[in-house]
Amino acid sequence: MSESDSRISAKYTRIEGFAIHREFENRGRVEIHSEVNINQNDYSVLLLISCVFANNGQIVQILPKLHFKDALYKEIFGSLVGSRYEGKCPDLKIGDYFYEHEGFVSNNPKTNFSNMLRRGLKQSSRLIIEDCGITFDHIKRTCVQRIKESHMINKVWVLKNDKVEMAFKSKASKSGTPGGFTASNP
């Protein structure tokens, strides 16, 4: 049992490899897989994002990084097999859809956004990016242009402090709720 396994299983109740971190009155909940490295840099941000969506009734799973040949990969990411994302490990599963979280490191907002979009779209067509100071209009224009260039983008959410707001939703996307969510005690 890995160190993250023992910490999670000692702290939470386990369900099918996932530990329930928190349940909300509206039946939303956050589940963490026992193979998730809780020491990873973006773990606290993933937990915040998960609680925001779960507080709004979603079932959110924080997913581990696995090798695509691992038997557990097919169990968790099986619906990605045969898709352009086969072999990838998105960070979250919100409802029935995989999402990738991307942060940034430089001081140039346009470069940050471009890098987050480029990296994130390798993992999923649904992204949650950190606020880098880019306007939603710029995000929409860029997403529309990338779609014209044959990139698949379904949704882009922006994390601003403890709030997650939808910045872009493609017309082909059927899932989710437009608008913004706010965190409450992750």
PyRosetta script that sets phi, psi and omega in degrees:
from pyrosetta import init, pose_from_sequence

init()
pose = pose_from_sequence("MSESDSRISAKYTRIEGFAIHREFENRGRVEIHSEVNINQNDYSVLLLISCVFANNGQIVQILPKLHFKDALYKEIFGSLVGSRYEGKCPDLKIGDYFYEHEGFVSNNPKTNFSNMLRRGLKQSSRLIIEDCGITFDHIKRTCVQRIKESHMINKVWVLKNDKVEMAFKSKASKSGTPGGFTASNP")
pose.set_psi(1, 127.8)
pose.set_omega(1, -179.9)
pose.set_phi(2, -71.2)
pose.set_psi(2, 167.2)
pose.set_omega(2, -179.9)
pose.set_phi(3, -61.3)
pose.set_psi(3, -41.9)
pose.set_omega(3, 179.6)
pose.set_phi(4, -66.9)
pose.set_psi(4, -35.1)
pose.set_omega(4, 175.3)
pose.set_phi(5, -56.6)
pose.set_psi(5, -51.8)
pose.set_omega(5, -174.7)
pose.set_phi(6, -67.8)
pose.set_psi(6, -36.1)
pose.set_omega(6, 178.5)
pose.set_phi(7, -65.5)
pose.set_psi(7, -45.9)
pose.set_omega(7, -178.2)
pose.set_phi(8, -67.7)
pose.set_psi(8, -46.9)
pose.set_omega(8, -176.4)
pose.set_phi(9, -67.5)
pose.set_psi(9, -27.5)
pose.set_omega(9, 177.5)
pose.set_phi(10, -73.7)
pose.set_psi(10, -29.2)
pose.set_omega(10, -173.8)
pose.set_phi(11, -94.8)
pose.set_psi(11, -29.2)
pose.set_omega(11, -172.3)
pose.set_phi(12, -127.2)
pose.set_psi(12, 165.5)
pose.set_omega(12, 174.3)
pose.set_phi(13, -84.3)
pose.set_psi(13, 134.7)
pose.set_omega(13, -176.6)
pose.set_phi(14, -93.9)
pose.set_psi(14, 140.9)
pose.set_omega(14, 174.6)
pose.set_phi(15, -136.6)
pose.set_psi(15, 113.2)
pose.set_omega(15, 176.5)
pose.set_phi(16, 46.9)
pose.set_psi(16, 48.5)
pose.set_omega(16, -179.9)
pose.set_phi(17, 84.8)
pose.set_psi(17, -9.5)
pose.set_omega(17, 179.0)
pose.set_phi(18, -110.2)
pose.set_psi(18, 143.2)
pose.set_omega(18, 176.1)
pose.set_phi(19, -105.6)
pose.set_psi(19, 136.3)
pose.set_omega(19, 176.6)
pose.set_phi(20, -79.1)
pose.set_psi(20, 117.2)
pose.set_omega(20, 178.0)
pose.set_phi(21, -83.4)
pose.set_psi(21, -44.9)
pose.set_omega(21, -176.6)
pose.set_phi(22, -158.1)
pose.set_psi(22, 139.6)
pose.set_omega(22, 174.6)
pose.set_phi(23, -116.7)
pose.set_psi(23, 144.0)
pose.set_omega(23, -179.4)
pose.set_phi(24, -110.7)
pose.set_psi(24, 158.3)
pose.set_omega(24, -177.8)
pose.set_phi(25, -60.2)
pose.set_psi(25, -27.6)
pose.set_omega(25, -177.9)
pose.set_phi(26, -86.9)
pose.set_psi(26, 17.0)
pose.set_omega(26, 179.7)
pose.set_phi(27, 74.9)
pose.set_psi(27, 3.2)
pose.set_omega(27, 172.8)
pose.set_phi(28, -72.8)
pose.set_psi(28, 151.5)
pose.set_omega(28, 177.2)
pose.set_phi(29, -156.4)
pose.set_psi(29, 158.6)
pose.set_omega(29, 176.4)
pose.set_phi(30, -112.0)
pose.set_psi(30, 127.1)
pose.set_omega(30, 177.2)
pose.set_phi(31, -119.6)
pose.set_psi(31, 140.5)
pose.set_omega(31, -179.7)
pose.set_phi(32, -120.7)
pose.set_psi(32, 127.3)
pose.set_omega(32, 178.7)
pose.set_phi(33, -72.3)
pose.set_psi(33, 146.0)
pose.set_omega(33, -176.2)
pose.set_phi(34, -64.5)
pose.set_psi(34, -19.5)
pose.set_omega(34, 178.9)
pose.set_phi(35, -89.8)
pose.set_psi(35, -0.7)
pose.set_omega(35, 179.2)
pose.set_phi(36, -68.4)
pose.set_psi(36, 134.0)
pose.set_omega(36, 176.5)
pose.set_phi(37, -83.3)
pose.set_psi(37, 104.4)
pose.set_omega(37, -176.2)
pose.set_phi(38, -74.3)
pose.set_psi(38, -4.7)
pose.set_omega(38, 177.4)
pose.set_phi(39, -96.2)
pose.set_psi(39, 0.4)
pose.set_omega(39, 179.6)
pose.set_phi(40, -65.7)
pose.set_psi(40, 153.6)
pose.set_omega(40, -173.8)
pose.set_phi(41, -57.1)
pose.set_psi(41, -39.4)
pose.set_omega(41, -174.2)
pose.set_phi(42, -98.9)
pose.set_psi(42, 13.1)
pose.set_omega(42, -177.8)
pose.set_phi(43, -58.5)
pose.set_psi(43, -46.3)
pose.set_omega(43, -177.7)
pose.set_phi(44, -65.6)
pose.set_psi(44, -33.8)
pose.set_omega(44, 177.5)
pose.set_phi(45, -69.9)
pose.set_psi(45, -41.7)
pose.set_omega(45, 177.5)
pose.set_phi(46, -62.1)
pose.set_psi(46, -38.2)
pose.set_omega(46, 178.3)
pose.set_phi(47, -66.0)
pose.set_psi(47, -42.1)
pose.set_omega(47, 177.4)
pose.set_phi(48, -61.2)
pose.set_psi(48, -49.4)
pose.set_omega(48, 179.6)
pose.set_phi(49, -59.0)
pose.set_psi(49, -43.7)
pose.set_omega(49, -179.2)
pose.set_phi(50, -60.7)
pose.set_psi(50, -44.0)
pose.set_omega(50, -179.8)
pose.set_phi(51, -66.3)
pose.set_psi(51, -35.4)
pose.set_omega(51, 178.0)
pose.set_phi(52, -61.5)
pose.set_psi(52, -49.1)
pose.set_omega(52, -179.2)
pose.set_phi(53, -69.5)
pose.set_psi(53, -40.4)
pose.set_omega(53, 179.9)
pose.set_phi(54, -65.0)
pose.set_psi(54, -35.8)
pose.set_omega(54, 178.3)
pose.set_phi(55, -63.2)
pose.set_psi(55, -17.8)
pose.set_omega(55, 178.1)
pose.set_phi(56, -106.2)
pose.set_psi(56, 24.9)
pose.set_omega(56, 171.3)
pose.set_phi(57, 92.3)
pose.set_psi(57, 0.6)
pose.set_omega(57, -178.7)
pose.set_phi(58, -86.7)
pose.set_psi(58, 151.7)
pose.set_omega(58, 169.5)
pose.set_phi(59, -97.1)
pose.set_psi(59, 118.7)
pose.set_omega(59, -174.1)
pose.set_phi(60, -118.2)
pose.set_psi(60, 132.1)
pose.set_omega(60, 176.8)
pose.set_phi(61, -116.4)
pose.set_psi(61, 129.6)
pose.set_omega(61, 171.9)
pose.set_phi(62, -88.8)
pose.set_psi(62, 123.6)
pose.set_omega(62, -169.2)
pose.set_phi(63, -104.2)
pose.set_psi(63, 151.0)
pose.set_omega(63, 179.5)
pose.set_phi(64, -83.9)
pose.set_psi(64, 163.8)
pose.set_omega(64, 170.9)
pose.set_phi(65, -90.4)
pose.set_psi(65, 122.1)
pose.set_omega(65, -176.8)
pose.set_phi(66, -131.9)
pose.set_psi(66, 154.1)
pose.set_omega(66, 171.7)
pose.set_phi(67, -75.8)
pose.set_psi(67, 140.6)
pose.set_omega(67, -174.6)
pose.set_phi(68, -65.9)
pose.set_psi(68, -15.6)
pose.set_omega(68, 177.1)
pose.set_phi(69, -88.0)
pose.set_psi(69, -8.8)
pose.set_omega(69, 177.9)
pose.set_phi(70, -66.7)
pose.set_psi(70, 137.0)
pose.set_omega(70, 179.6)
pose.set_phi(71, -59.5)
pose.set_psi(71, -33.6)
pose.set_omega(71, 179.9)
pose.set_phi(72, -66.2)
pose.set_psi(72, -27.5)
pose.set_omega(72, 179.2)
pose.set_phi(73, -57.5)
pose.set_psi(73, -48.2)
pose.set_omega(73, -178.1)
pose.set_phi(74, -65.8)
pose.set_psi(74, -30.4)
pose.set_omega(74, 178.9)
pose.set_phi(75, -68.3)
pose.set_psi(75, -43.8)
pose.set_omega(75, -175.3)
pose.set_phi(76, -88.5)
pose.set_psi(76, -44.6)
pose.set_omega(76, -173.5)
pose.set_phi(77, -108.8)
pose.set_psi(77, 21.6)
pose.set_omega(77, -175.4)
pose.set_phi(78, -53.4)
pose.set_psi(78, -35.3)
pose.set_omega(78, -178.2)
pose.set_phi(79, -70.6)
pose.set_psi(79, -11.6)
pose.set_omega(79, 177.1)
pose.set_phi(80, -84.7)
pose.set_psi(80, -18.3)
pose.set_omega(80, -179.2)
pose.set_phi(81, -63.1)
pose.set_psi(81, 128.8)
pose.set_omega(81, -178.2)
pose.set_phi(82, 90.9)
pose.set_psi(82, -7.2)
pose.set_omega(82, 178.6)
pose.set_phi(83, -100.9)
pose.set_psi(83, 175.2)
pose.set_omega(83, 177.6)
pose.set_phi(84, -65.3)
pose.set_psi(84, -14.2)
pose.set_omega(84, -178.4)
pose.set_phi(85, -101.4)
pose.set_psi(85, 11.1)
pose.set_omega(85, 178.2)
pose.set_phi(86, -58.9)
pose.set_psi(86, 133.9)
pose.set_omega(86, -178.5)
pose.set_phi(87, 90.0)
pose.set_psi(87, -8.1)
pose.set_omega(87, 179.8)
pose.set_phi(88, -91.6)
pose.set_psi(88, 159.4)
pose.set_omega(88, 180.0)
pose.set_phi(89, -130.7)
pose.set_psi(89, 83.4)
pose.set_omega(89, 176.3)
pose.set_phi(90, -60.1)
pose.set_psi(90, 158.1)
pose.set_omega(90, -174.6)
pose.set_phi(91, -73.2)
pose.set_psi(91, -37.6)
pose.set_omega(91, -171.1)
pose.set_phi(92, -133.1)
pose.set_psi(92, 154.8)
pose.set_omega(92, 167.2)
pose.set_phi(93, -124.0)
pose.set_psi(93, 116.6)
pose.set_omega(93, -179.1)
pose.set_phi(94, -112.5)
pose.set_psi(94, 111.6)
pose.set_omega(94, -172.0)
pose.set_phi(95, 65.2)
pose.set_psi(95, -121.9)
pose.set_omega(95, -179.8)
pose.set_phi(96, -101.6)
pose.set_psi(96, 6.6)
pose.set_omega(96, -171.5)
pose.set_phi(97, -119.3)
pose.set_psi(97, 142.6)
pose.set_omega(97, 177.9)
pose.set_phi(98, -87.4)
pose.set_psi(98, 140.1)
pose.set_omega(98, 178.5)
pose.set_phi(99, -129.4)
pose.set_psi(99, 146.7)
pose.set_omega(99, 175.3)
pose.set_phi(100, -114.6)
pose.set_psi(100, 133.7)
pose.set_omega(100, 175.3)
pose.set_phi(101, -97.6)
pose.set_psi(101, 138.1)
pose.set_omega(101, 175.9)
pose.set_phi(102, -132.9)
pose.set_psi(102, 133.5)
pose.set_omega(102, 174.5)
pose.set_phi(103, -107.9)
pose.set_psi(103, -174.0)
pose.set_omega(103, -178.6)
pose.set_phi(104, -141.1)
pose.set_psi(104, 165.5)
pose.set_omega(104, -178.1)
pose.set_phi(105, -130.1)
pose.set_psi(105, -24.6)
pose.set_omega(105, -175.7)
pose.set_phi(106, -89.4)
pose.set_psi(106, 176.8)
pose.set_omega(106, -179.6)
pose.set_phi(107, -98.9)
pose.set_psi(107, 3.5)
pose.set_omega(107, -178.7)
pose.set_phi(108, -99.2)
pose.set_psi(108, 106.7)
pose.set_omega(108, -174.9)
pose.set_phi(109, -56.1)
pose.set_psi(109, -42.9)
pose.set_omega(109, -177.8)
pose.set_phi(110, -68.4)
pose.set_psi(110, -38.9)
pose.set_omega(110, 176.4)
pose.set_phi(111, -66.3)
pose.set_psi(111, -42.7)
pose.set_omega(111, 178.4)
pose.set_phi(112, -57.6)
pose.set_psi(112, -49.7)
pose.set_omega(112, -178.0)
pose.set_phi(113, -62.8)
pose.set_psi(113, -46.3)
pose.set_omega(113, -179.7)
pose.set_phi(114, -59.3)
pose.set_psi(114, -43.8)
pose.set_omega(114, 179.3)
pose.set_phi(115, -66.4)
pose.set_psi(115, -42.2)
pose.set_omega(115, 179.2)
pose.set_phi(116, -63.4)
pose.set_psi(116, -42.1)
pose.set_omega(116, 179.4)
pose.set_phi(117, -64.8)
pose.set_psi(117, -47.2)
pose.set_omega(117, -179.0)
pose.set_phi(118, -60.6)
pose.set_psi(118, -49.5)
pose.set_omega(118, -179.0)
pose.set_phi(119, -66.3)
pose.set_psi(119, -44.6)
pose.set_omega(119, -176.3)
pose.set_phi(120, -64.8)
pose.set_psi(120, -39.1)
pose.set_omega(120, -177.6)
pose.set_phi(121, -69.7)
pose.set_psi(121, -12.5)
pose.set_omega(121, 173.5)
pose.set_phi(122, -74.4)
pose.set_psi(122, -21.6)
pose.set_omega(122, -175.9)
pose.set_phi(123, -103.0)
pose.set_psi(123, -34.3)
pose.set_omega(123, -174.6)
pose.set_phi(124, -163.6)
pose.set_psi(124, 158.0)
pose.set_omega(124, 176.0)
pose.set_phi(125, -88.9)
pose.set_psi(125, -1.7)
pose.set_omega(125, 178.3)
pose.set_phi(126, -118.9)
pose.set_psi(126, 120.1)
pose.set_omega(126, -173.6)
pose.set_phi(127, -121.6)
pose.set_psi(127, 150.2)
pose.set_omega(127, 168.9)
pose.set_phi(128, -125.9)
pose.set_psi(128, 111.3)
pose.set_omega(128, -176.8)
pose.set_phi(129, -110.4)
pose.set_psi(129, 156.2)
pose.set_omega(129, 177.1)
pose.set_phi(130, -82.9)
pose.set_psi(130, 148.7)
pose.set_omega(130, -178.9)
pose.set_phi(131, -64.1)
pose.set_psi(131, 120.5)
pose.set_omega(131, 178.4)
pose.set_phi(132, -117.2)
pose.set_psi(132, 12.7)
pose.set_omega(132, 176.9)
pose.set_phi(133, 92.8)
pose.set_psi(133, 5.8)
pose.set_omega(133, 178.7)
pose.set_phi(134, -85.7)
pose.set_psi(134, 140.9)
pose.set_omega(134, 179.9)
pose.set_phi(135, -74.6)
pose.set_psi(135, 156.7)
pose.set_omega(135, 177.2)
pose.set_phi(136, -63.1)
pose.set_psi(136, -33.9)
pose.set_omega(136, 177.2)
pose.set_phi(137, -60.9)
pose.set_psi(137, -41.8)
pose.set_omega(137, 178.4)
pose.set_phi(138, -64.6)
pose.set_psi(138, -41.8)
pose.set_omega(138, 178.8)
pose.set_phi(139, -60.5)
pose.set_psi(139, -47.1)
pose.set_omega(139, -179.7)
pose.set_phi(140, -61.2)
pose.set_psi(140, -47.6)
pose.set_omega(140, -179.8)
pose.set_phi(141, -58.7)
pose.set_psi(141, -45.0)
pose.set_omega(141, -178.4)
pose.set_phi(142, -65.1)
pose.set_psi(142, -42.8)
pose.set_omega(142, 179.7)
pose.set_phi(143, -64.0)
pose.set_psi(143, -44.0)
pose.set_omega(143, 178.5)
pose.set_phi(144, -60.8)
pose.set_psi(144, -42.8)
pose.set_omega(144, 179.0)
pose.set_phi(145, -63.9)
pose.set_psi(145, -42.9)
pose.set_omega(145, 179.6)
pose.set_phi(146, -64.8)
pose.set_psi(146, -37.1)
pose.set_omega(146, 177.6)
pose.set_phi(147, -64.2)
pose.set_psi(147, -39.6)
pose.set_omega(147, 176.9)
pose.set_phi(148, -62.8)
pose.set_psi(148, -27.3)
pose.set_omega(148, 178.3)
pose.set_phi(149, -89.0)
pose.set_psi(149, 15.3)
pose.set_omega(149, 176.3)
pose.set_phi(150, 77.0)
pose.set_psi(150, 18.9)
pose.set_omega(150, 172.0)
pose.set_phi(151, -82.0)
pose.set_psi(151, 147.6)
pose.set_omega(151, 177.5)
pose.set_phi(152, -99.6)
pose.set_psi(152, 115.4)
pose.set_omega(152, 177.4)
pose.set_phi(153, -132.3)
pose.set_psi(153, 117.3)
pose.set_omega(153, 177.7)
pose.set_phi(154, -95.6)
pose.set_psi(154, -47.7)
pose.set_omega(154, -177.9)
pose.set_phi(155, -147.8)
pose.set_psi(155, 147.6)
pose.set_omega(155, 171.5)
pose.set_phi(156, -132.5)
pose.set_psi(156, 119.3)
pose.set_omega(156, 175.2)
pose.set_phi(157, -106.1)
pose.set_psi(157, 149.9)
pose.set_omega(157, 178.6)
pose.set_phi(158, -118.5)
pose.set_psi(158, 128.7)
pose.set_omega(158, 176.4)
pose.set_phi(159, -92.0)
pose.set_psi(159, 116.2)
pose.set_omega(159, 176.7)
pose.set_phi(160, -122.4)
pose.set_psi(160, 108.5)
pose.set_omega(160, -176.0)
pose.set_phi(161, 55.8)
pose.set_psi(161, -110.5)
pose.set_omega(161, -179.7)
pose.set_phi(162, -112.2)
pose.set_psi(162, 25.4)
pose.set_omega(162, -179.0)
pose.set_phi(163, -125.1)
pose.set_psi(163, 141.4)
pose.set_omega(163, 176.9)
pose.set_phi(164, -118.1)
pose.set_psi(164, 122.5)
pose.set_omega(164, -178.5)
pose.set_phi(165, -122.3)
pose.set_psi(165, 139.7)
pose.set_omega(165, 177.0)
pose.set_phi(166, -75.5)
pose.set_psi(166, 124.5)
pose.set_omega(166, 179.9)
pose.set_phi(167, -101.2)
pose.set_psi(167, -28.1)
pose.set_omega(167, -178.6)
pose.set_phi(168, -151.8)
pose.set_psi(168, 139.5)
pose.set_omega(168, 173.6)
pose.set_phi(169, -141.4)
pose.set_psi(169, 122.7)
pose.set_omega(169, -179.8)
pose.set_phi(170, -70.6)
pose.set_psi(170, 155.3)
pose.set_omega(170, -179.6)
pose.set_phi(171, -66.7)
pose.set_psi(171, -23.7)
pose.set_omega(171, -179.6)
pose.set_phi(172, -81.6)
pose.set_psi(172, -14.3)
pose.set_omega(172, -177.1)
pose.set_phi(173, -76.4)
pose.set_psi(173, 133.2)
pose.set_omega(173, -176.0)
pose.set_phi(174, -107.1)
pose.set_psi(174, -16.4)
pose.set_omega(174, -170.7)
pose.set_phi(175, -98.1)
pose.set_psi(175, 159.9)
pose.set_omega(175, 169.4)
pose.set_phi(176, 95.2)
pose.set_psi(176, 172.7)
pose.set_omega(176, -178.2)
pose.set_phi(177, -117.3)
pose.set_psi(177, 125.9)
pose.set_omega(177, 176.5)
pose.set_phi(178, -69.1)
pose.set_psi(178, 158.6)
pose.set_omega(178, 179.7)
pose.set_phi(179, 108.0)
pose.set_psi(179, -162.9)
pose.set_omega(179, -176.2)
pose.set_phi(180, -124.7)
pose.set_psi(180, 158.0)
pose.set_omega(180, 177.0)
pose.set_phi(181, -121.8)
pose.set_psi(181, 151.8)
pose.set_omega(181, 176.7)
pose.set_phi(182, -123.6)
pose.set_psi(182, 142.5)
pose.set_omega(182, -179.3)
pose.set_phi(183, -74.7)
pose.set_psi(183, 153.3)
pose.set_omega(183, 171.6)
pose.set_phi(184, -141.2)
pose.set_psi(184, 102.7)
pose.set_omega(184, 178.3)
pose.set_phi(185, 48.3)
pose.set_psi(185, 73.9)
pose.set_omega(185, 178.9)
pose.set_phi(186, -65.2)
pose.dump_pdb("model.pdb")
